[in-house]
Amino acid sequence: MTKEDLKEYKHTQKWIEERLEYIEEYKARVEKVTHILLDGPSR
């Protein structure tokens, strides 16, 4: 591996970690909205 390959690998790993954090936050928001909708009054 070259130095550039290692930089690219590190950049990709960081991007993946940030993406996973975003997905986890998004999932939590979706679950919260789902919970609110299911626990709301029914018509």
All heavy atoms as TSV, in Angstrom:
chain	resi	resn	atom	element	x	y	z
A	1	MET	N	N	0.840	-1.179	0.000
A	1	MET	CA	C	0.000	0.000	0.000
A	1	MET	C	C	0.888	1.247	0.000
A	1	MET	O	O	1.892	1.297	0.689
A	1	MET	CB	C	-0.890	0.035	1.232
A	1	MET	CG	C	-1.970	-1.024	1.265
A	1	MET	SD	S	-2.978	-0.862	2.751
A	1	MET	CE	C	-4.350	0.046	2.110
A	2	THR	N	N	0.428	2.213	-0.718
A	2	THR	CA	C	1.151	3.478	-0.749
A	2	THR	C	C	0.581	4.423	0.301
A	2	THR	O	O	-0.453	4.150	0.924
A	2	THR	CB	C	1.036	4.140	-2.129
A	2	THR	OG1	O	-0.325	4.503	-2.345
A	2	THR	CG2	C	1.514	3.220	-3.236
A	3	LYS	N	N	1.254	5.527	0.471
A	3	LYS	CA	C	0.794	6.539	1.426
A	3	LYS	C	C	-0.591	7.069	1.025
A	3	LYS	O	O	-1.452	7.296	1.869
A	3	LYS	CB	C	1.816	7.673	1.484
A	3	LYS	CG	C	1.571	8.658	2.571
A	3	LYS	CD	C	2.709	9.655	2.645
A	3	LYS	CE	C	2.467	10.618	3.781
A	3	LYS	NZ	N	3.576	11.574	3.914
A	4	GLU	N	N	-0.791	7.234	-0.268
A	4	GLU	CA	C	-2.087	7.715	-0.758
A	4	GLU	C	C	-3.194	6.691	-0.485
A	4	GLU	O	O	-4.312	7.067	-0.147
A	4	GLU	CB	C	-2.016	8.026	-2.252
A	4	GLU	CG	C	-1.151	9.219	-2.585
A	4	GLU	CD	C	-1.661	10.504	-1.941
A	4	GLU	OE1	O	-2.891	10.723	-1.926
A	4	GLU	OE2	O	-0.832	11.287	-1.456
A	5	ASP	N	N	-2.882	5.419	-0.630
A	5	ASP	CA	C	-3.857	4.366	-0.336
A	5	ASP	C	C	-4.270	4.416	1.133
A	5	ASP	O	O	-5.456	4.277	1.462
A	5	ASP	CB	C	-3.291	2.985	-0.650
A	5	ASP	CG	C	-3.119	2.739	-2.137
A	5	ASP	OD1	O	-3.792	3.406	-2.939
A	5	ASP	OD2	O	-2.305	1.867	-2.483
A	6	LEU	N	N	-3.294	4.625	1.998
A	6	LEU	CA	C	-3.589	4.690	3.430
A	6	LEU	C	C	-4.438	5.912	3.767
A	6	LEU	O	O	-5.355	5.829	4.583
A	6	LEU	CB	C	-2.290	4.709	4.239
A	6	LEU	CG	C	-1.486	3.412	4.204
A	6	LEU	CD1	C	-0.157	3.609	4.915
A	6	LEU	CD2	C	-2.259	2.278	4.827
A	7	LYS	N	N	-4.153	7.035	3.123
A	7	LYS	CA	C	-4.964	8.248	3.342
A	7	LYS	C	C	-6.404	8.001	2.898
A	7	LYS	O	O	-7.352	8.372	3.585
A	7	LYS	CB	C	-4.390	9.427	2.569
A	7	LYS	CG	C	-3.210	10.072	3.199
A	7	LYS	CD	C	-2.789	11.292	2.389
A	7	LYS	CE	C	-1.600	11.991	2.990
A	7	LYS	NZ	N	-1.212	13.166	2.194
A	8	GLU	N	N	-6.552	7.380	1.731
A	8	GLU	CA	C	-7.886	7.093	1.207
A	8	GLU	C	C	-8.628	6.125	2.125
A	8	GLU	O	O	-9.815	6.293	2.396
A	8	GLU	CB	C	-7.786	6.515	-0.208
A	8	GLU	CG	C	-9.113	6.249	-0.862
A	8	GLU	CD	C	-9.920	7.512	-1.123
A	8	GLU	OE1	O	-9.338	8.585	-1.304
A	8	GLU	OE2	O	-11.162	7.395	-1.139
A	9	TYR	N	N	-7.932	5.117	2.609
A	9	TYR	CA	C	-8.535	4.145	3.519
A	9	TYR	C	C	-9.012	4.831	4.797
A	9	TYR	O	O	-10.133	4.615	5.249
A	9	TYR	CB	C	-7.520	3.055	3.849
A	9	TYR	CG	C	-8.001	2.061	4.876
A	9	TYR	CD1	C	-8.876	1.049	4.515
A	9	TYR	CD2	C	-7.602	2.147	6.204
A	9	TYR	CE1	C	-9.339	0.136	5.455
A	9	TYR	CE2	C	-8.059	1.251	7.145
A	9	TYR	CZ	C	-8.921	0.241	6.772
A	9	TYR	OH	O	-9.371	-0.640	7.709
A	10	LYS	N	N	-8.163	5.679	5.366
A	10	LYS	CA	C	-8.516	6.393	6.592
A	10	LYS	C	C	-9.715	7.316	6.351
A	10	LYS	O	O	-10.637	7.379	7.163
A	10	LYS	CB	C	-7.321	7.199	7.085
A	10	LYS	CG	C	-7.522	7.829	8.425
A	10	LYS	CD	C	-6.247	8.492	8.921
A	10	LYS	CE	C	-6.472	9.122	10.275
A	10	LYS	NZ	N	-5.258	9.761	10.779
A	11	HIS	N	N	-9.703	8.002	5.228
A	11	HIS	CA	C	-10.819	8.885	4.884
A	11	HIS	C	C	-12.115	8.085	4.734
A	11	HIS	O	O	-13.168	8.499	5.227
A	11	HIS	CB	C	-10.507	9.637	3.589
A	11	HIS	CG	C	-11.635	10.456	3.081
A	11	HIS	ND1	N	-12.020	11.633	3.680
A	11	HIS	CD2	C	-12.488	10.273	2.052
A	11	HIS	CE1	C	-13.068	12.131	3.031
A	11	HIS	NE2	N	-13.363	11.316	2.037
A	12	THR	N	N	-12.031	6.943	4.087
A	12	THR	CA	C	-13.209	6.094	3.887
A	12	THR	C	C	-13.738	5.581	5.218
A	12	THR	O	O	-14.959	5.579	5.445
A	12	THR	CB	C	-12.867	4.918	2.956
A	12	THR	OG1	O	-12.406	5.440	1.710
A	12	THR	CG2	C	-14.073	4.040	2.719
A	13	GLN	N	N	-12.849	5.171	6.106
A	13	GLN	CA	C	-13.265	4.687	7.424
A	13	GLN	C	C	-13.978	5.783	8.203
A	13	GLN	O	O	-15.002	5.539	8.845
A	13	GLN	CB	C	-12.059	4.167	8.204
A	13	GLN	CG	C	-11.486	2.887	7.651
A	13	GLN	CD	C	-12.482	1.752	7.657
A	13	GLN	OE1	O	-13.204	1.544	8.618
A	13	GLN	NE2	N	-12.535	1.025	6.562
A	14	LYS	N	N	-13.447	6.993	8.151
A	14	LYS	CA	C	-14.073	8.117	8.858
A	14	LYS	C	C	-15.456	8.404	8.271
A	14	LYS	O	O	-16.410	8.634	9.003
A	14	LYS	CB	C	-13.184	9.357	8.765
A	14	LYS	CG	C	-13.716	10.519	9.541
A	14	LYS	CD	C	-12.780	11.714	9.499
A	14	LYS	CE	C	-13.396	12.847	10.286
A	14	LYS	NZ	N	-12.571	14.048	10.242
A	15	TRP	N	N	-15.564	8.370	6.942
A	15	TRP	CA	C	-16.835	8.624	6.292
A	15	TRP	C	C	-17.861	7.578	6.710
A	15	TRP	O	O	-19.014	7.904	7.003
A	15	TRP	CB	C	-16.665	8.613	4.775
A	15	TRP	CG	C	-17.926	8.905	4.048
A	15	TRP	CD1	C	-18.446	10.131	3.765
A	15	TRP	CD2	C	-18.867	7.945	3.521
A	15	TRP	NE1	N	-19.635	10.004	3.094
A	15	TRP	CE2	C	-19.921	8.677	2.928
A	15	TRP	CE3	C	-18.901	6.568	3.506
A	15	TRP	CZ2	C	-20.995	8.044	2.326
A	15	TRP	CZ3	C	-19.985	5.941	2.901
A	15	TRP	CH2	C	-21.011	6.681	2.317
A	16	ILE	N	N	-17.446	6.311	6.779
A	16	ILE	CA	C	-18.340	5.228	7.176
A	16	ILE	C	C	-18.814	5.437	8.614
A	16	ILE	O	O	-20.008	5.288	8.911
A	16	ILE	CB	C	-17.659	3.858	7.009
A	16	ILE	CG1	C	-17.493	3.545	5.522
A	16	ILE	CG2	C	-18.451	2.753	7.694
A	16	ILE	CD1	C	-16.635	2.332	5.240
A	17	GLU	N	N	-17.912	5.793	9.509
A	17	GLU	CA	C	-18.286	6.029	10.912
A	17	GLU	C	C	-19.293	7.170	11.021
A	17	GLU	O	O	-20.283	7.068	11.752
A	17	GLU	CB	C	-17.048	6.343	11.738
A	17	GLU	CG	C	-16.149	5.151	11.967
A	17	GLU	CD	C	-14.851	5.515	12.668
A	17	GLU	OE1	O	-14.724	6.657	13.168
A	17	GLU	OE2	O	-13.961	4.652	12.720
A	18	GLU	N	N	-19.050	8.261	10.287
A	18	GLU	CA	C	-19.977	9.388	10.315
A	18	GLU	C	C	-21.333	8.991	9.748
A	18	GLU	O	O	-22.378	9.399	10.255
A	18	GLU	CB	C	-19.394	10.560	9.536
A	18	GLU	CG	C	-18.197	11.186	10.212
A	18	GLU	CD	C	-17.496	12.217	9.345
A	18	GLU	OE1	O	-17.863	12.373	8.157
A	18	GLU	OE2	O	-16.569	12.861	9.855
A	19	ARG	N	N	-21.328	8.198	8.710
A	19	ARG	CA	C	-22.576	7.743	8.091
A	19	ARG	C	C	-23.365	6.855	9.045
A	19	ARG	O	O	-24.589	6.956	9.131
A	19	ARG	CB	C	-22.226	6.983	6.803
A	19	ARG	CG	C	-23.340	6.873	5.856
A	19	ARG	CD	C	-23.671	8.216	5.244
A	19	ARG	NE	N	-24.828	8.017	4.413
A	19	ARG	CZ	C	-25.771	8.900	4.201
A	19	ARG	NH1	N	-25.664	10.090	4.698
A	19	ARG	NH2	N	-26.803	8.613	3.469
A	20	LEU	N	N	-22.668	5.969	9.762
A	20	LEU	CA	C	-23.335	5.104	10.732
A	20	LEU	C	C	-23.967	5.927	11.848
A	20	LEU	O	O	-25.089	5.636	12.284
A	20	LEU	CB	C	-22.351	4.093	11.314
A	20	LEU	CG	C	-21.976	2.932	10.404
A	20	LEU	CD1	C	-20.869	2.100	11.031
A	20	LEU	CD2	C	-23.184	2.073	10.101
A	21	GLU	N	N	-23.266	6.963	12.310
A	21	GLU	CA	C	-23.829	7.840	13.339
A	21	GLU	C	C	-25.099	8.506	12.825
A	21	GLU	O	O	-26.104	8.588	13.533
A	21	GLU	CB	C	-22.813	8.902	13.754
A	21	GLU	CG	C	-21.660	8.370	14.558
A	21	GLU	CD	C	-20.620	9.432	14.850
A	21	GLU	OE1	O	-20.883	10.636	14.623
A	21	GLU	OE2	O	-19.524	9.062	15.300
A	22	TYR	N	N	-25.070	9.001	11.588
A	22	TYR	CA	C	-26.235	9.645	10.998
A	22	TYR	C	C	-27.401	8.664	10.911
A	22	TYR	O	O	-28.541	9.003	11.255
A	22	TYR	CB	C	-25.890	10.175	9.602
A	22	TYR	CG	C	-27.104	10.638	8.836
A	22	TYR	CD1	C	-27.696	11.865	9.115
A	22	TYR	CD2	C	-27.680	9.837	7.853
A	22	TYR	CE1	C	-28.820	12.289	8.432
A	22	TYR	CE2	C	-28.795	10.250	7.166
A	22	TYR	CZ	C	-29.363	11.472	7.452
A	22	TYR	OH	O	-30.488	11.878	6.773
A	23	ILE	N	N	-27.120	7.436	10.484
A	23	ILE	CA	C	-28.179	6.433	10.354
A	23	ILE	C	C	-28.785	6.107	11.715
A	23	ILE	O	O	-30.007	5.972	11.833
A	23	ILE	CB	C	-27.635	5.173	9.657
A	23	ILE	CG1	C	-27.340	5.483	8.189
A	23	ILE	CG2	C	-28.597	4.004	9.778
A	23	ILE	CD1	C	-26.573	4.397	7.463
A	24	GLU	N	N	-27.956	5.996	12.741
A	24	GLU	CA	C	-28.466	5.706	14.084
A	24	GLU	C	C	-29.352	6.848	14.590
A	24	GLU	O	O	-30.404	6.613	15.180
A	24	GLU	CB	C	-27.309	5.456	15.036
A	24	GLU	CG	C	-26.611	4.131	14.787
A	24	GLU	CD	C	-25.367	3.950	15.633
A	24	GLU	OE1	O	-25.100	4.789	16.518
A	24	GLU	OE2	O	-24.657	2.956	15.415
A	25	GLU	N	N	-28.934	8.098	14.352
A	25	GLU	CA	C	-29.753	9.238	14.759
A	25	GLU	C	C	-31.071	9.264	13.993
A	25	GLU	O	O	-32.126	9.538	14.563
A	25	GLU	CB	C	-28.988	10.542	14.535
A	25	GLU	CG	C	-27.802	10.720	15.456
A	25	GLU	CD	C	-26.929	11.908	15.079
A	25	GLU	OE1	O	-27.292	12.666	14.155
A	25	GLU	OE2	O	-25.881	12.070	15.715
A	26	TYR	N	N	-31.011	8.990	12.695
A	26	TYR	CA	C	-32.205	8.970	11.866
A	26	TYR	C	C	-33.165	7.879	12.331
A	26	TYR	O	O	-34.373	8.087	12.426
A	26	TYR	CB	C	-31.806	8.754	10.407
A	26	TYR	CG	C	-32.919	8.974	9.422
A	26	TYR	CD1	C	-33.287	10.259	9.053
A	26	TYR	CD2	C	-33.609	7.906	8.855
A	26	TYR	CE1	C	-34.306	10.474	8.144
A	26	TYR	CE2	C	-34.626	8.099	7.954
A	26	TYR	CZ	C	-34.974	9.386	7.603
A	26	TYR	OH	O	-35.991	9.594	6.716
A	27	LYS	N	N	-32.614	6.717	12.648
A	27	LYS	CA	C	-33.430	5.601	13.141
A	27	LYS	C	C	-34.138	5.988	14.432
A	27	LYS	O	O	-35.323	5.698	14.608
A	27	LYS	CB	C	-32.550	4.381	13.373
A	27	LYS	CG	C	-33.292	3.191	13.915
A	27	LYS	CD	C	-32.341	2.046	14.189
A	27	LYS	CE	C	-33.056	0.925	14.914
A	27	LYS	NZ	N	-32.143	-0.111	15.372
A	28	ALA	N	N	-33.425	6.663	15.329
A	28	ALA	CA	C	-34.023	7.084	16.597
A	28	ALA	C	C	-35.175	8.065	16.349
A	28	ALA	O	O	-36.220	7.968	16.998
A	28	ALA	CB	C	-32.970	7.722	17.495
A	29	ARG	N	N	-34.988	8.976	15.408
A	29	ARG	CA	C	-36.071	9.925	15.091
A	29	ARG	C	C	-37.277	9.211	14.509
A	29	ARG	O	O	-38.419	9.512	14.863
A	29	ARG	CB	C	-35.579	10.994	14.121
A	29	ARG	CG	C	-34.656	11.999	14.764
A	29	ARG	CD	C	-34.360	13.114	13.821
A	29	ARG	NE	N	-33.670	12.580	12.651
A	29	ARG	CZ	C	-32.658	13.155	12.045
A	29	ARG	NH1	N	-32.211	14.301	12.470
A	29	ARG	NH2	N	-32.090	12.592	11.009
A	30	VAL	N	N	-37.037	8.256	13.618
A	30	VAL	CA	C	-38.145	7.504	13.013
A	30	VAL	C	C	-38.895	6.711	14.079
A	30	VAL	O	O	-40.133	6.690	14.097
A	30	VAL	CB	C	-37.624	6.579	11.890
A	30	VAL	CG1	C	-38.693	5.597	11.448
A	30	VAL	CG2	C	-37.131	7.405	10.716
A	31	GLU	N	N	-38.149	6.081	14.973
A	31	GLU	CA	C	-38.788	5.318	16.042
A	31	GLU	C	C	-39.603	6.233	16.953
A	31	GLU	O	O	-40.695	5.859	17.391
A	31	GLU	CB	C	-37.740	4.559	16.842
A	31	GLU	CG	C	-37.151	3.389	16.085
A	31	GLU	CD	C	-36.000	2.719	16.811
A	31	GLU	OE1	O	-35.470	3.287	17.793
A	31	GLU	OE2	O	-35.617	1.613	16.394
A	32	LYS	N	N	-39.111	7.427	17.224
A	32	LYS	CA	C	-39.842	8.369	18.073
A	32	LYS	C	C	-41.148	8.794	17.400
A	32	LYS	O	O	-42.200	8.799	18.028
A	32	LYS	CB	C	-38.976	9.602	18.356
A	32	LYS	CG	C	-39.637	10.591	19.267
A	32	LYS	CD	C	-38.719	11.773	19.565
A	32	LYS	CE	C	-39.426	12.772	20.465
A	32	LYS	NZ	N	-38.593	13.940	20.739
A	33	VAL	N	N	-41.075	9.113	16.117
A	33	VAL	CA	C	-42.285	9.511	15.386
A	33	VAL	C	C	-43.267	8.347	15.330
A	33	VAL	O	O	-44.473	8.531	15.547
A	33	VAL	CB	C	-41.922	9.996	13.964
A	33	VAL	CG1	C	-43.164	10.146	13.108
A	33	VAL	CG2	C	-41.160	11.306	14.030
A	34	THR	N	N	-42.783	7.150	15.069
A	34	THR	CA	C	-43.648	5.970	15.020
A	34	THR	C	C	-44.327	5.755	16.373
A	34	THR	O	O	-45.524	5.485	16.439
A	34	THR	CB	C	-42.832	4.726	14.635
A	34	THR	OG1	O	-42.207	4.962	13.381
A	34	THR	CG2	C	-43.716	3.505	14.534
A	35	HIS	N	N	-43.556	5.906	17.429
A	35	HIS	CA	C	-44.096	5.737	18.779
A	35	HIS	C	C	-45.197	6.780	19.043
A	35	HIS	O	O	-46.259	6.444	19.573
A	35	HIS	CB	C	-42.971	5.877	19.804
A	35	HIS	CG	C	-43.418	5.700	21.215
A	35	HIS	ND1	N	-43.808	4.486	21.730
A	35	HIS	CD2	C	-43.545	6.599	22.225
A	35	HIS	CE1	C	-44.151	4.639	22.992
A	35	HIS	NE2	N	-44.002	5.915	23.310
A	36	ILE	N	N	-44.948	8.002	18.658
A	36	ILE	CA	C	-45.939	9.068	18.869
A	36	ILE	C	C	-47.209	8.765	18.069
A	36	ILE	O	O	-48.326	8.908	18.576
A	36	ILE	CB	C	-45.355	10.439	18.476
A	36	ILE	CG1	C	-44.280	10.850	19.475
A	36	ILE	CG2	C	-46.441	11.497	18.381
A	36	ILE	CD1	C	-43.458	12.070	19.058
A	37	LEU	N	N	-47.043	8.341	16.815
A	37	LEU	CA	C	-48.208	8.065	15.980
A	37	LEU	C	C	-49.008	6.872	16.498
A	37	LEU	O	O	-50.244	6.894	16.480
A	37	LEU	CB	C	-47.776	7.804	14.536
A	37	LEU	CG	C	-47.222	9.016	13.782
A	37	LEU	CD1	C	-46.704	8.583	12.433
A	37	LEU	CD2	C	-48.284	10.084	13.642
A	38	LEU	N	N	-48.338	5.832	16.956
A	38	LEU	CA	C	-49.045	4.648	17.426
A	38	LEU	C	C	-49.714	4.878	18.772
A	38	LEU	O	O	-50.748	4.260	19.062
A	38	LEU	CB	C	-48.089	3.457	17.520
A	38	LEU	CG	C	-47.575	2.939	16.183
A	38	LEU	CD1	C	-46.559	1.829	16.405
A	38	LEU	CD2	C	-48.717	2.454	15.309
A	39	ASP	N	N	-49.144	5.747	19.600
A	39	ASP	CA	C	-49.727	6.007	20.921
A	39	ASP	C	C	-50.742	7.136	20.908
A	39	ASP	O	O	-51.376	7.400	21.924
A	39	ASP	CB	C	-48.614	6.357	21.918
A	39	ASP	CG	C	-47.792	5.129	22.291
A	39	ASP	OD1	O	-48.210	4.011	21.972
A	39	ASP	OD2	O	-46.726	5.302	22.893
A	40	GLY	N	N	-50.920	7.780	19.771
A	40	GLY	CA	C	-51.873	8.879	19.681
A	40	GLY	C	C	-53.304	8.367	19.731
A	40	GLY	O	O	-53.572	7.179	19.640
A	41	PRO	N	N	-54.243	9.296	19.877
A	41	PRO	CA	C	-55.656	8.891	19.922
A	41	PRO	C	C	-56.106	8.347	18.554
A	41	PRO	O	O	-55.710	8.839	17.510
A	41	PRO	CB	C	-56.391	10.188	20.244
A	41	PRO	CG	C	-55.468	11.281	19.833
A	41	PRO	CD	C	-54.071	10.730	19.979
A	42	SER	N	N	-56.920	7.310	18.588
A	42	SER	CA	C	-57.427	6.756	17.345
A	42	SER	C	C	-58.762	7.415	17.007
A	42	SER	O	O	-59.478	7.886	17.884
A	42	SER	CB	C	-57.597	5.242	17.472
A	42	SER	OG	O	-58.438	4.948	18.574
A	43	ARG	N	N	-59.069	7.428	15.750
A	43	ARG	CA	C	-60.306	8.105	15.303
A	43	ARG	C	C	-61.503	7.246	15.466
A	43	ARG	O	O	-61.643	6.148	15.399
A	43	ARG	CB	C	-60.158	8.498	13.845
A	43	ARG	CG	C	-59.114	9.556	13.674
A	43	ARG	CD	C	-59.043	9.957	12.238
A	43	ARG	NE	N	-58.084	11.042	12.128
A	43	ARG	CZ	C	-57.991	11.836	11.104
A	43	ARG	NH1	N	-58.792	11.682	10.078
A	43	ARG	NH2	N	-57.115	12.773	11.058
